[in-house]
């Protein structure tokens, strides 16, 4: 299902990570794909409230948990700055779909990074 939200289609997900050579592009690409799949799920399922949105974002966060091993294998990792960039991307997604009042910590509550 193609994403129809124009704010999302024009957004540069994880752009700061692509600009930093510490983060390998192929692993950042996998993170970007997680975020885009999250957007597709939001558009398909249209969560009616924050609880439903949090269920979707936390599932995507768990995918990022698994991605940590790929970062480490590439000599990188999800460290402090990357955590902030990833959290910002999750908040952007929530905001773009009308949930500007979402708590960023709750969006990524299942994180292990």
C-alpha positions in Angstrom: 0.0 0.0 0.0 1.6 3.3 -1.0 1.8 6.0 1.6 -0.6 8.9 0.9 0.2 11.3 3.6 2.1 14.1 1.9 3.9 15.2 5.0 5.3 11.7 5.3 6.2 11.2 1.6 8.2 14.5 1.7 10.0 13.7 5.0 13.7 12.7 5.1 13.5 9.9 7.6 16.8 9.5 9.6 18.5 12.1 7.4 21.1 12.9 10.2 22.1 9.3 10.4 22.7 9.1 6.7 24.9 12.2 7.0 27.0 10.6 9.8 29.6 8.1 8.5 29.4 6.2 11.8 26.0 4.8 10.7 26.2 2.5 7.7 23.6 3.4 5.0 22.4 -0.2 4.5 21.5 -0.4 8.2 19.9 3.0 8.3 18.0 2.0 5.2 16.5 -0.9 7.3 15.5 1.6 10.0 13.9 3.9 7.4 12.0 0.8 6.1 10.7 0.1 9.6 9.4 3.7 9.8 7.8 3.5 6.4 6.1 0.2 7.2 4.8 1.9 10.4 3.3 4.7 8.3 1.7 2.1 6.0 0.1 0.3 9.0 -1.2 3.6 10.4 -2.8 4.4 7.1 -4.3 0.9 6.7 -5.5 0.5 10.3 -6.3 4.1 11.1 -5.8 3.9 14.8 -8.7 5.6 16.6 -6.8 6.7 19.7 -3.4 7.0 21.3 -3.6 3.5 22.8 -4.0 2.0 19.3 -1.2 4.2 17.9 1.1 3.2 20.7 0.5 -0.5 19.9 1.7 0.2 16.4 4.7 2.3 17.3 5.8 -0.1 20.0 5.7 -3.0 17.5 7.9 -0.9 15.2 10.2 -0.1 18.1 10.7 -3.8 18.7 11.9 -4.1 15.1 14.5 -1.4 15.9 15.5 -3.5 18.9 16.4 -6.3 16.5 18.2 -3.9 14.2 20.6 -3.1 16.9 22.5 -6.3 16.1 23.0 -5.2 12.5 24.3 -1.8 13.7 26.8 -3.6 16.0 27.9 -6.0 13.3 28.7 -3.0 11.1 30.8 -1.5 13.8 28.1 1.0 14.8 25.3 1.1 17.3 22.2 2.9 18.4 23.8 5.3 20.8 22.6 8.5 22.5 22.4 10.8 19.4 20.9 8.0 17.2 18.3 7.3 19.9 17.2 10.9 19.7 17.0 10.9 16.0 15.0 7.7 15.9 12.7 9.0 18.7 12.2 12.2 16.7 11.2 10.2 13.6 8.6 8.3 15.7 7.2 11.6 17.0 7.1 13.0 13.5 5.1 10.0 12.3 2.6 10.4 15.2 2.3 14.1 14.5 1.9 13.6 10.8 -1.1 11.3 11.4 -2.9 13.7 13.8 -1.4 12.6 17.1 0.7 15.6 18.0 -0.2 15.0 21.7 1.5 11.6 21.7 4.2 11.1 24.4 7.4 10.3 22.6 8.5 8.0 25.4 5.3 6.0 25.2 5.7 5.8 21.4 9.0 3.9 21.9 8.3 2.4 25.3 9.5 -1.0 24.2 12.9 0.1 23.2 16.0 -1.7 24.3 18.4 0.9 23.0 
